[in-house]
């Protein structure tokens, strides 16, 4: 607890520098990564992250120092060059994008490692710490480095904010954007530049190897929480910033723990948690929704089969045993019993003398399911020109999702028909 209070009191200027730098770099990367993710260009971030290493090494060889301005320029040039080559290979050959990315990623990274090894054996004292670009070193975000990388991070966030609407449009429908007169190619160029710049700035915190995760993971996690692009971008920035803060804290508590890998571990944990517990889109929420849908289908099928039995006997309120229901339509016995009990709790059925029968509301609901089934069969037969022998299976599915509005439209289009394609009466 004392360590926690000491860290968040921000009494040490070096702690403030590291925390501010980590938050700015991770948040700005997450903001740009949102649009990279939406354009389905996740692998591009990985390619750029590995392609900036030779640029960093080249900048050091030319300048002889680890000046961050030179590092950014060198990394930006080779990062951009890698994307140009990938695009050229993809458009001018039969090689697909993922293959081109893998090829360029490995070649550039290999050249970078070769150059880095050569620098380390050059005897230049200034090269100390240059290998931290491989795995990141957030603790180095102090002084001039913090100012320069922080300014670049702010530029990234401001640029995305200024062109937010345009970037959102080209991320989803570039053809529509082009039809509106929006300069799609220039905006693609801008997004590519922002992606490269985000990678270049982020490597100081998490390194070349892990930067792709920092670019894409916050956006992937945020996507599970919302369908709104603005909220998604905001959530991604918050998750990215939180992981940067948490990574810095872990590194402070345990100095032997590197900040960069912990930033990636924390954002990965947040992403996994989002995958499971996010409302509507999370795995657990979807499982609940699927289970509810299965129950709905089971219940409606039971009510429908009770109606069919009532049509045969001309007695809709006659009690039916489990065996009669299974004979009419096969249901696994255990789910059948569960469904009947559920319908009883909902007031659609009653049980007397070990037999199940409709209530008034149950008969009305079962009748509607049968009506929707037969209306849809007639619609497919009349308007889609599908043979009546092939419409049953499709109607079995659609009957459960037809809304009252669609039901009304079907009735009007078909002019309130009396019989379906199989000459069975449509109940109203």
RAQUIJO-V562458 format. One record per residue. RES is the residue in one letter. PSI is psi in degrees with one decimal (* if undefined). OMEGA is omega in degrees with one decimal (* if undefined). Layout:
res->RES psi->PSI omega->OMEGA
res->RES psi->PSI omega->OMEGA
This chain:
res->X psi->-39.0 omega->179.0
res->X psi->-40.9 omega->178.2
res->X psi->-40.2 omega->179.4
res->X psi->-47.1 omega->179.9
res->X psi->-40.4 omega->-179.0
res->X psi->-40.9 omega->-179.1
res->X psi->-48.4 omega->-174.3
res->X psi->0.0 omega->170.9
res->X psi->-19.2 omega->177.8
res->X psi->39.0 omega->179.2
res->X psi->-23.6 omega->-179.7
res->X psi->119.2 omega->-178.8
res->X psi->-32.3 omega->-180.0
res->X psi->-34.8 omega->177.1
res->X psi->-43.6 omega->179.0
res->X psi->-43.6 omega->-179.1
res->X psi->-47.0 omega->-178.6
res->X psi->-44.6 omega->-178.5
res->X psi->-49.5 omega->179.9
res->X psi->-44.6 omega->179.6
res->X psi->-45.6 omega->-179.2
res->X psi->-42.8 omega->-179.3
res->X psi->-45.5 omega->-179.2
res->X psi->-46.1 omega->-176.2
res->X psi->-43.1 omega->-178.5
res->X psi->-39.5 omega->179.9
res->X psi->-43.8 omega->-179.6
res->X psi->-38.0 omega->177.0
res->X psi->-40.6 omega->-179.7
res->X psi->-38.5 omega->-179.9
res->X psi->-48.5 omega->178.7
res->X psi->-39.1 omega->-179.2
res->X psi->-25.4 omega->178.0
res->X psi->-45.0 omega->-178.3
res->X psi->-31.6 omega->173.2
res->X psi->-40.9 omega->178.6
res->X psi->-45.2 omega->-178.4
res->X psi->-31.0 omega->177.6
res->X psi->6.2 omega->179.4
res->X psi->44.8 omega->179.4
res->X psi->37.2 omega->-175.5
res->X psi->-40.0 omega->-177.2
res->X psi->-21.3 omega->179.0
res->X psi->-40.0 omega->178.0
res->X psi->-39.3 omega->178.3
res->X psi->-41.5 omega->179.7
res->X psi->-45.4 omega->-179.8
res->X psi->-42.9 omega->-178.0
res->X psi->-39.6 omega->-179.7
res->X psi->-20.9 omega->-176.3
res->X psi->-13.2 omega->-178.4
res->X psi->-16.6 omega->-177.1
res->X psi->-47.3 omega->177.2
res->X psi->-30.6 omega->177.2
res->X psi->-40.1 omega->177.5
res->X psi->-45.0 omega->180.0
res->X psi->-41.3 omega->179.4
res->X psi->-41.2 omega->178.2
res->X psi->-38.9 omega->178.9
res->X psi->-40.9 omega->-179.2
res->X psi->-41.4 omega->-177.6
res->X psi->-45.6 omega->-175.1
res->X psi->-27.0 omega->-178.3
res->X psi->3.2 omega->179.5
res->X psi->169.0 omega->177.2
res->X psi->39.6 omega->178.0
res->X psi->123.0 omega->-175.2
res->X psi->-30.3 omega->179.2
res->X psi->-46.5 omega->177.6
res->X psi->-39.3 omega->179.7
res->X psi->-43.3 omega->179.9
res->X psi->-44.2 omega->-179.8
res->X psi->-47.8 omega->-179.1
res->X psi->-45.6 omega->179.9
res->X psi->-40.3 omega->-179.6
res->X psi->-41.8 omega->-178.3
res->X psi->-50.2 omega->-177.8
res->X psi->-31.9 omega->175.6
res->X psi->-44.5 omega->177.6
res->X psi->-42.8 omega->-179.2
res->X psi->-39.6 omega->-179.8
res->X psi->-40.7 omega->179.4
res->X psi->-38.2 omega->177.5
res->X psi->-44.2 omega->-179.9
res->X psi->-42.2 omega->178.2
res->X psi->-45.6 omega->179.1
res->X psi->-40.3 omega->-179.7
res->X psi->-44.4 omega->179.5
res->X psi->-41.8 omega->-177.3
res->X psi->-41.8 omega->-175.6
res->X psi->-29.1 omega->-174.6
res->X psi->-0.1 omega->-179.9
res->X psi->178.1 omega->179.4
res->X psi->2.5 omega->179.2
res->X psi->131.3 omega->-179.3
res->X psi->164.1 omega->-173.1
res->X psi->-43.1 omega->-177.4
res->X psi->-36.1 omega->177.7
res->X psi->-42.5 omega->179.3
res->X psi->-40.2 omega->179.2
res->X psi->-46.7 omega->179.3
res->X psi->-39.5 omega->-179.5
res->X psi->-51.8 omega->-177.0
res->X psi->-39.5 omega->179.0
res->X psi->-50.6 omega->-176.3
res->X psi->-39.6 omega->-179.1
res->X psi->-50.2 omega->-178.2
res->X psi->-42.0 omega->-179.4
res->X psi->-38.1 omega->177.0
res->X psi->-42.5 omega->177.4
res->X psi->-39.9 omega->179.7
res->X psi->-44.2 omega->178.9
res->X psi->-40.7 omega->178.8
res->X psi->-45.1 omega->179.9
res->X psi->-40.5 omega->-179.7
res->X psi->-41.0 omega->178.1
res->X psi->-41.1 omega->179.5
res->X psi->-40.9 omega->179.2
res->X psi->-41.2 omega->-178.0
res->X psi->-23.6 omega->179.0
res->X psi->8.9 omega->-176.7
res->X psi->-19.6 omega->-178.6
res->X psi->0.6 omega->179.1
res->X psi->118.8 omega->-176.8
res->X psi->-23.3 omega->-177.8
res->X psi->-15.2 omega->-176.2
res->X psi->-6.6 omega->-179.7
res->X psi->126.5 omega->179.6
res->X psi->-4.3 omega->-179.9
res->X psi->-30.4 omega->-179.7
res->X psi->-8.6 omega->178.1
res->X psi->-17.4 omega->176.8
res->X psi->-19.4 omega->177.8
res->X psi->-43.4 omega->-175.2
res->X psi->0.8 omega->178.2
res->X psi->153.9 omega->176.5
res->X psi->84.0 omega->-176.0
res->X psi->-25.7 omega->-179.6
res->X psi->-18.1 omega->179.6
res->X psi->-2.4 omega->-178.4
res->X psi->70.9 omega->179.0
res->X psi->159.8 omega->175.4
res->X psi->-131.7 omega->-176.2
res->X psi->-38.0 omega->179.7
res->X psi->-45.4 omega->-179.6
res->X psi->-43.0 omega->-178.2
res->X psi->-47.7 omega->-175.9
res->X psi->-49.5 omega->-179.2
res->X psi->-34.9 omega->177.4
res->X psi->-41.8 omega->178.2
res->X psi->-43.7 omega->179.4
res->X psi->-41.4 omega->179.1
res->X psi->-42.6 omega->178.4
res->X psi->-39.1 omega->177.1
res->X psi->-41.4 omega->179.0
res->X psi->-47.6 omega->-178.2
res->X psi->-43.5 omega->-179.4
res->X psi->-41.5 omega->179.9
res->X psi->-43.8 omega->177.3
res->X psi->-40.0 omega->179.5
res->X psi->-40.7 omega->-178.3
res->X psi->-37.1 omega->-176.9
res->X psi->26.0 omega->-173.3
res->X psi->-49.9 omega->-177.0
res->X psi->-44.0 omega->-178.8
res->X psi->-43.0 omega->179.1
res->X psi->-37.8 omega->177.7
res->X psi->-41.6 omega->-177.8
res->X psi->-46.6 omega->-178.1
res->X psi->-22.0 omega->178.0
res->X psi->-31.1 omega->-176.8
res->X psi->-39.2 omega->-176.3
res->X psi->86.8 omega->-178.3
res->X psi->-30.4 omega->179.4
res->X psi->-42.2 omega->177.3
res->X psi->-40.8 omega->178.4
res->X psi->-40.8 omega->179.0
res->X psi->-39.0 omega->178.6
res->X psi->-29.0 omega->178.4
res->X psi->-3.4 omega->179.4
res->X psi->10.9 omega->178.6
res->X psi->132.0 omega->-179.3
res->X psi->84.6 omega->-174.0
res->X psi->-44.9 omega->-177.6
res->X psi->-41.4 omega->179.3
res->X psi->-38.5 omega->178.7
res->X psi->-36.3 omega->173.7
res->X psi->-40.3 omega->177.7
res->X psi->-41.8 omega->179.1
res->X psi->-46.4 omega->-179.2
res->X psi->-39.6 omega->177.0
res->X psi->-43.3 omega->179.0
res->X psi->-41.1 omega->178.6
res->X psi->-39.6 omega->179.2
res->X psi->-45.7 omega->179.1
res->X psi->-43.6 omega->-178.5
res->X psi->-37.6 omega->177.7
res->X psi->-42.1 omega->178.4
res->X psi->-44.2 omega->-178.3
res->X psi->-42.1 omega->-179.3
res->X psi->-36.2 omega->-175.9
res->X psi->-24.4 omega->-176.5
res->X psi->-23.0 omega->177.9
res->X psi->-28.0 omega->-178.5
res->X psi->-46.5 omega->-173.7
res->X psi->-10.3 omega->176.3
res->X psi->165.7 omega->-178.2
res->X psi->-45.0 omega->-172.9
res->X psi->-37.4 omega->-172.8
res->X psi->-1.1 omega->-172.8
res->X psi->-35.3 omega->-179.1
res->X psi->-36.8 omega->178.1
res->X psi->-38.8 omega->-179.0
res->X psi->-26.3 omega->-178.9
res->X psi->-39.2 omega->-170.5
res->X psi->-37.8 omega->-173.0
res->X psi->-44.8 omega->177.9
res->X psi->-39.6 omega->179.1
res->X psi->-41.3 omega->179.0
res->X psi->-40.0 omega->178.2
res->X psi->-43.5 omega->-178.3
res->X psi->-31.1 omega->-178.1
res->X psi->-27.3 omega->-179.5
res->X psi->-16.0 omega->-174.7
res->X psi->-16.9 omega->-175.3
res->X psi->159.0 omega->173.0
res->X psi->-1.6 omega->-179.0
res->X psi->127.5 omega->-174.4
res->X psi->-39.9 omega->-179.7
res->X psi->-47.4 omega->179.0
res->X psi->-36.7 omega->178.3
res->X psi->-44.3 omega->179.1
res->X psi->-41.8 omega->179.8
res->X psi->-44.2 omega->179.3
res->X psi->-41.6 omega->178.4
res->X psi->-42.0 omega->179.1
res->X psi->-41.6 omega->179.3
res->X psi->-45.2 omega->178.8
res->X psi->-42.2 omega->178.4
res->X psi->-46.3 omega->179.1
res->X psi->-40.0 omega->179.1
res->X psi->-40.6 omega->179.1
res->X psi->-35.9 omega->176.5
res->X psi->-43.7 omega->178.1
res->X psi->-45.0 omega->-178.0
res->X psi->-40.6 omega->178.4
res->X psi->-39.9 omega->178.1
res->X psi->-37.7 omega->179.9
res->X psi->-44.3 omega->178.7
res->X psi->-42.8 omega->-179.7
res->X psi->-31.4 omega->178.7
res->X psi->-42.9 omega->-179.3
res->X psi->-41.6 omega->179.7
res->X psi->89.8 omega->-175.0
res->X psi->-23.7 omega->179.3
res->X psi->-12.4 omega->-179.6
res->X psi->122.7 omega->178.6
res->X psi->142.2 omega->-176.2
res->X psi->-47.9 omega->-175.0
res->X psi->-56.5 omega->179.0
res->X psi->-35.6 omega->179.3
res->X psi->-33.5 omega->174.7
res->X psi->-45.5 omega->-179.1
res->X psi->-39.6 omega->178.4
res->X psi->-44.1 omega->-177.7
res->X psi->-44.3 omega->179.7
res->X psi->-30.8 omega->176.7
res->X psi->-40.0 omega->176.7
res->X psi->-43.6 omega->178.3
res->X psi->-37.9 omega->179.0
res->X psi->-44.8 omega->-179.9
res->X psi->-43.1 omega->177.3
res->X psi->-42.4 omega->178.6
res->X psi->-42.2 omega->180.0
res->X psi->-33.0 omega->-175.9
res->X psi->-46.8 omega->-168.0
res->X psi->-5.1 omega->-179.1
res->X psi->137.0 omega->180.0
res->X psi->144.1 omega->177.2
res->X psi->-52.9 omega->-174.3
res->X psi->-12.4 omega->-179.6
res->X psi->159.0 omega->-178.0
res->X psi->-43.6 omega->-179.7
res->X psi->-43.1 omega->179.8
res->X psi->-41.0 omega->179.2
res->X psi->-36.2 omega->177.6
res->X psi->-41.6 omega->177.8
res->X psi->-44.1 omega->-179.9
res->X psi->-43.3 omega->179.5
res->X psi->-38.9 omega->178.8
res->X psi->-40.3 omega->177.2
res->X psi->-40.4 omega->179.9
res->X psi->-41.0 omega->177.8
res->X psi->-41.6 omega->178.5
res->X psi->-40.9 omega->178.6
res->X psi->-44.8 omega->179.8
res->X psi->-43.6 omega->178.9
res->X psi->-46.5 omega->-177.9
res->X psi->-44.7 omega->-178.1
res->X psi->-34.9 omega->176.4
res->X psi->-38.8 omega->178.0
res->X psi->-46.9 omega->179.6
res->X psi->-35.7 omega->179.2
res->X psi->-43.1 omega->-178.6
res->X psi->-33.0 omega->173.8
res->X psi->-35.5 omega->177.7
res->X psi->-41.5 omega->177.8
res->X psi->-42.8 omega->177.8
res->X psi->-38.0 omega->177.8
res->X psi->-35.7 omega->177.7
res->X psi->-39.9 omega->-178.3
res->X psi->-41.5 omega->-176.9
res->X psi->-7.4 omega->-174.9
res->X psi->34.5 omega->178.6
res->X psi->99.3 omega->-173.8
res->X psi->-14.9 omega->-176.4
res->X psi->15.9 omega->177.7
res->X psi->141.2 omega->178.4
res->X psi->142.2 omega->-178.1
res->X psi->134.9 omega->177.0
res->X psi->169.2 omega->177.7
res->X psi->-41.3 omega->-177.6
res->X psi->-37.0 omega->178.1
res->X psi->-42.3 omega->179.1
res->X psi->-43.5 omega->-179.5
res->X psi->-34.4 omega->178.5
res->X psi->-36.2 omega->178.7
res->X psi->-42.2 omega->178.1
res->X psi->130.8 omega->-174.8
res->X psi->127.2 omega->171.1
res->X psi->135.5 omega->170.8
res->X psi->135.6 omega->-169.3
res->X psi->-44.3 omega->-177.0
res->X psi->-50.1 omega->175.7
res->X psi->-31.7 omega->178.7
res->X psi->-47.2 omega->-180.0
res->X psi->-42.1 omega->178.9
res->X psi->-41.7 omega->179.9
res->X psi->-42.5 omega->179.3
res->X psi->-42.1 omega->178.1
res->X psi->-38.0 omega->178.8
res->X psi->-42.3 omega->178.4
res->X psi->-32.4 omega->176.7
res->X psi->-43.8 omega->179.0
res->X psi->-33.2 omega->-179.5
res->X psi->-5.8 omega->176.2
res->X psi->13.8 omega->-179.3
res->X psi->-24.0 omega->-178.0
res->X psi->158.2 omega->168.8
res->X psi->157.0 omega->-179.6
res->X psi->120.6 omega->178.4
res->X psi->128.9 omega->177.9
res->X psi->44.8 omega->177.2
res->X psi->22.8 omega->178.5
res->X psi->145.8 omega->-176.8
res->X psi->135.8 omega->179.6
res->X psi->159.9 omega->-179.3
res->X psi->149.1 omega->156.1
res->X psi->177.6 omega->179.7
res->X psi->-46.9 omega->-179.0
res->X psi->-33.0 omega->178.0
res->X psi->-41.7 omega->178.7
res->X psi->-39.0 omega->178.9
res->X psi->-42.8 omega->-179.2
res->X psi->-43.2 omega->178.3
res->X psi->-38.4 omega->178.9
res->X psi->-39.3 omega->-179.8
res->X psi->-39.9 omega->178.6
res->X psi->-43.7 omega->178.4
res->X psi->-40.9 omega->179.3
res->X psi->-46.7 omega->-180.0
res->X psi->-41.3 omega->179.0
res->X psi->-48.0 omega->-175.4
res->X psi->-33.3 omega->174.9
res->X psi->-42.5 omega->-178.8
res->X psi->-37.8 omega->175.5
res->X psi->-43.4 omega->-179.7
res->X psi->-38.6 omega->178.5
res->X psi->-45.7 omega->179.7
res->X psi->-38.3 omega->-178.5
res->X psi->-40.4 omega->-173.5
res->X psi->-44.1 omega->-173.7
res->X psi->-33.7 omega->179.4
res->X psi->-6.6 omega->177.8
res->X psi->37.1 omega->177.9
res->X psi->138.1 omega->-178.8
res->X psi->137.1 omega->-178.9
res->X psi->-26.7 omega->179.7
res->X psi->-9.2 omega->-175.0
res->X psi->15.8 omega->-176.7
res->X psi->-12.5 omega->-173.0
res->X psi->-46.6 omega->-174.9
res->X psi->-40.5 omega->179.9
res->X psi->-40.8 omega->178.8
res->X psi->-31.8 omega->177.9
res->X psi->-31.1 omega->-179.6
res->X psi->-48.7 omega->-172.5
res->X psi->-31.0 omega->-175.9
res->X psi->-23.8 omega->-176.0
res->X psi->-10.8 omega->-175.3
res->X psi->3.3 omega->178.6
res->X psi->124.8 omega->-179.9
res->X psi->163.7 omega->176.6
res->X psi->-33.8 omega->179.1
res->X psi->-44.7 omega->178.3
res->X psi->-36.8 omega->177.5
res->X psi->-44.1 omega->179.8
res->X psi->-40.9 omega->178.7
res->X psi->-40.5 omega->178.0
res->X psi->-44.6 omega->-179.8
res->X psi->-41.6 omega->-179.6
res->X psi->-43.1 omega->179.4
res->X psi->-40.3 omega->-177.0
res->X psi->0.0 omega->177.1
res->X psi->47.3 omega->175.5
res->X psi->64.8 omega->-175.4
res->X psi->156.3 omega->-179.7
res->X psi->-32.4 omega->-176.6
res->X psi->153.4 omega->175.9
res->X psi->-178.7 omega->-177.2
res->X psi->-20.0 omega->-179.3
res->X psi->13.5 omega->178.8
res->X psi->25.1 omega->174.4
res->X psi->142.5 omega->-173.9
res->X psi->135.5 omega->177.7
res->X psi->115.8 omega->-176.6
res->X psi->137.9 omega->177.4
res->X psi->* omega->*
